[in-house]
Amino acid sequence: MNTHMATASQDFSSKRHSHSSKHLGNEGADDEAPPPSSHSISQILHNHNHHQKPVPLASRRKLQALALSRLRSVLTAFHKNRSNPSFALGPRVVGTLFGNRRGHVHLAFQKDPASRPAFLIELATPISGLVREMASGLVRITLECDKLKEEEAKKSLRLLEEPLWKTYCNGKKCGFASKRDCGDREWDILKAVEPISMGAGVLPVGNHETGSDSDGELMYMRAKFERVVGSRDSEAFYMMNPDCNGVPELSVYLLRV
């Protein structure tokens, strides 16, 4: 009997051990699942892409056209700013006043003596009258243009590009000034005075000068100016003259009011 009980106890122990081993083996199998194969990963990606809605061809073309339009606008604005002389003006500029003895005053501002003028206007003031004003003391020329309405302000020109100005000389109204393009005649005059950094004088009139205003000579005054930008609607140019104890002999104010 004892032998039978011992045999039964051994059988129960072996079965229990076998059952425990199988249970532990199943737990290990659940914790350590095999990594997905490359085939299963590609299958998952394929299914994911398959369920994504494709972008319509018309929408893609519209987006491409919009992006291209914006790029062209940026490049156009950049090229315009690079090619515009007024965009390159710094705090020191070259200023020249010139005109026939019986003609009107032309005023030009250049970045340097060899560059095209960034600002060129013709004033209604006779140059002989301006010479008399300067001989009597300091001269302040004020140029005013009208400010656009608020809804048009975003599209307004730069201050130096305004085409028409009301002119005041030492507080007295002197008619109007208008923007001028630098033609052959104006460029020839500026090239003739290019070597002159500061001074005034008379130039002989060349073959390009014709008309009733010509009397054989052209008056000019040339100097360096300090440019001060107050805002997008105000700028000032002060003639730098070392002989005036820091007081500018000629000042030009540009205002948009």
Buried (B, 14 or more C-beta within 10 A) or exposed (E): EEEEEEEEEEEEEEEEEEEEEEEEEEEEEEEEEEEEEEEEEEEEEEEEEEEEEEEEEEEEEEEEEEEEEEEEEEEEEEEEEEEBBBEEBEEEBBBBBBBBBEBBBBBBBBBEBEBEBBBBBBBEBBBBBBBEBBEEEBBBBBBBBEEEEEEEEEEBEEBBEBEEBBBBBEEEEBEBBEBBEBEEEBBBBBEBBBEBEBEBEEBEBEEEBEEEBBEEEBBBBBBBBBBEEEEEBBBBBBBBBEEEEEEBBBBBBBBBE
